[in-house]
C-alpha cells in the first residue's frame, strides 16, 4: 500500500506537486492519470526517494522508501526506461541491482525470461530498441519480487503486442495481491488496465475513484433527435420520464433510449429527421476534467481552421 | 521476443539483510567491471605509466651514467606516472559522471537510497582499484626502467632509499587523485567538466603558481594538490621546492577529504 499525504514538491516558484493525498491499495491496478507535466513522474520519484518532498510525506507499506532495509524487495519501480548505462549488458545491469539488495543471481535469469529478453541478455543495452529498454526496466522492477510495483508510462515505445503484455502483467501482479500503480497520459489505456483512478492535473488530485464510476459519471450518453416539432416531442418525452434539453431543432434525451423515443414519436405522428445515440468518449471526459490544468495547451483545431 | 505472463508469486523467503555497505560495495564492484571504460582506463594507466618510464630511462640512462645529465636518477624511475595520472582522473570522474550522463544514477539510488552508502561504496571500490593499478604500474615501470639503468651501472634496487615507498606511493597518489576527480564529478555532474577542472588544477595551475613571486608562490606551489600529492610517488624529485613525501601526501589527502565532504553534502541534499 502506498500512502501519500499532503505531498508537495516545489522547484523555486513552480509547484510541481501540490498537497497531493491518495492511497494506492493492494490487489488492484491503480491508474495514475494526467496530462504531461501534471506531476505524475515527480510524485513517483518521491515515492522511491529520488526526490525529497518539500512538504508532506509518502510511505510504502507504512515506511519511507529511504528506511526500507532492502528497497528493491519492497518496491519495484520503472521510472525512465533509460536509467541504464548503454555499455553494460542487460544481464550485468540486473546483476549489480540484484547484488545491491542481496537478491540471488539466479533471479536475474528468471526476470529476463519473464520479460522475454533472455536471448539478448548478453547484449549491450545501448543497442536495445525503446521497447526492449522498457522490458528491461520492467525486469528490473520485478527483480526483488516486490509487493508494491510502480510503473511510470510503461507502454511508452511498445508495440501493440507489448502494450497488451504490460496490461496483462499489471493485472496479473494485482491479482497476486500486489499494489500496482501505473501512470499514463492516455485515458483509453487506463480504462482498459486500471481498476481505480487517481487523476492529477497541475500537481493536484482532480479525481480519485473507481474506473467504473469514472466511466459512468463522465462518459455520459444521450439520444439525439432532430424534428420539425421539437416542442411537442419534448413535452411527450418529459411526460414519459425523460430528461430533455433543447438546442434549436435538436433534442438531447436522457433516461429514455432511442427505440422508445422513436416509438413515442411514431405514436404521436411526429416526424423525425434524425435519431441516434451519442456517446461522449472517455478521452473527452478526461479532457473536460483536466481542461485548465494542461500545462501547454494547444489551440483547438476547430479554432484554428475557422 | 515472446510475450509471457508472470510466473506464480515466489514463495521462497528473501535472504536476510538490507542494502547496507557490503552489498553496495558488491554492486559497485560489478558496475565498475561491466563497462569497457574501466578496462581501457586501467590498461592505459599501465601502458602509459610503465611504458613511458621505461622509455625515458632508456633514453637518459647513458647521459645519467656519463654525468652529462645533472637531474636526480630517482626522479626518472616513476616518471611515466606524470601521464598515467590522467587515466586515474578520467576513471574517477566517470565513476559518477557516467551515471549522471546516462540516468543510471536513478537506478543506483533506487537500489541504495542512502546517499552516504552509495558514496562510500563508490569511493572504496574506486580507490582500491586505483591503488592496486598504481602500484602495479609503478612496479612494472621500475622493472622496465631499471633494466636500462642497471645496464649503465646506475640501477636502483627496491631496497634503495624511497623506492619501495614510491611504489606504494604511486598507488596512494592514484587513489587520491581518482577520489578528487570523483568528488569534482559529483559536484559538476559532467565528465568533460570534471576531467578538465582536475587536470587543469594538477597540470596547469600547479605549475603556474610557481611563477608567482616570493613566498606566496613558493607555498602555493607546495600546497597545490598535484604537487603535494605526487612527491610520495617519486624516490627523488626534479623540484626541490616540494614538501617531503609524507607531509605532502597528508596535505593532499586533507584537500581531497575537504572536496569529498563538500561533494557528499551536496549529493545527499540533491534530488536525483
Contacts between the chains, C-beta under 8 A, distances in Angstrom:
chain1	res1	chain2	res2	distance
A	45	B	106	7.9
A	45	B	271	7.6
A	45	B	272	7.6
A	48	B	110	5.2
A	48	B	113	7.6
A	49	B	109	7.1
A	49	B	110	7.6
A	49	B	113	4.4
A	50	B	106	5.7
A	50	B	109	5.8
A	50	B	110	6.8
A	50	B	271	6.5
A	50	B	272	4.2
A	51	B	271	4.3
A	51	B	272	7.2
A	52	B	269	7.9
A	52	B	271	6.1
A	65	B	113	5.9
A	66	B	113	4.8
A	66	B	114	7.0
A	68	B	18	7.9
A	68	B	19	7.8
A	68	B	113	7.3
A	69	B	17	7.6
A	69	B	18	3.3
A	69	B	19	6.9
A	70	B	14	7.0
A	70	B	17	7.3
A	70	B	18	5.0
A	70	B	19	5.3
A	71	B	19	6.1
A	71	B	110	6.8
A	71	B	111	6.9
A	71	B	112	7.8
A	71	B	113	5.7
A	72	B	19	7.6
A	72	B	110	7.3
A	72	B	111	5.7
A	73	B	14	5.2
A	77	B	110	5.9
A	79	B	106	5.9
A	79	B	110	7.4
A	80	B	103	5.6
A	80	B	106	6.7
A	82	B	102	7.0
A	82	B	103	5.3
A	83	B	102	7.7
A	83	B	103	4.5
A	83	B	104	6.0
A	83	B	105	7.9
A	83	B	106	4.5
A	83	B	107	4.4
A	83	B	110	7.9
A	84	B	102	6.6
A	84	B	103	7.3
A	84	B	104	5.8
A	84	B	107	6.4
A	85	B	31	7.9
A	85	B	35	5.9
A	85	B	98	6.3
A	85	B	99	7.5
A	85	B	102	5.0
A	85	B	104	5.0
A	86	B	102	6.4
A	87	B	35	4.6
A	87	B	36	5.6
A	87	B	37	7.1
A	88	B	31	7.7
A	88	B	34	5.0
A	88	B	35	5.7
A	89	B	34	7.0
A	92	B	30	6.8
A	92	B	34	3.7
A	93	B	34	8.0
A	93	B	107	7.9
A	95	B	30	5.7
A	95	B	34	7.6
A	96	B	27	4.6
A	96	B	28	7.8
A	96	B	30	4.1
A	96	B	31	4.8
A	96	B	34	7.0
A	97	B	27	7.2
A	97	B	107	6.8
A	97	B	111	5.3
A	99	B	23	6.3
A	99	B	26	4.3
A	99	B	27	4.5
A	99	B	30	5.6
A	100	B	19	5.9
A	100	B	23	5.4
A	100	B	24	6.0
A	100	B	26	7.3
A	100	B	27	3.6
A	100	B	111	4.1
A	100	B	112	5.4
A	101	B	18	7.9
A	101	B	19	5.2
A	101	B	23	6.6
A	101	B	111	6.1
A	102	B	14	7.7
A	102	B	15	5.0
A	102	B	16	7.8
A	102	B	17	5.2
A	102	B	18	7.6
A	102	B	19	7.6
A	102	B	23	5.5
A	103	B	14	7.5
A	103	B	15	7.6
A	104	B	15	6.9
A	110	B	7	7.5
A	113	B	4	7.3
A	114	B	4	6.2
A	114	B	6	6.5
A	114	B	7	6.4
A	115	B	4	7.5
A	116	B	1	4.3
A	116	B	2	5.3
A	116	B	3	6.4
A	116	B	4	5.6
A	117	B	1	7.1
A	119	B	1	7.5
A	132	B	1	7.6
A	135	B	1	7.5
A	140	B	107	7.0
A	142	B	6	7.8
A	144	B	14	7.6
A	145	B	9	7.1
A	145	B	10	5.2
A	145	B	14	7.4
A	161	B	3	5.8
A	162	B	3	7.3
A	164	B	3	7.2
A	165	B	3	4.0
A	165	B	4	7.8
A	168	B	3	7.8
A	168	B	5	5.9
A	169	B	5	7.0
A	169	B	6	6.0
A	172	B	5	5.8
A	172	B	6	4.6
A	173	B	6	6.5
A	176	B	6	7.4
A	176	B	8	7.7
A	176	B	9	4.9
A	177	B	9	7.8
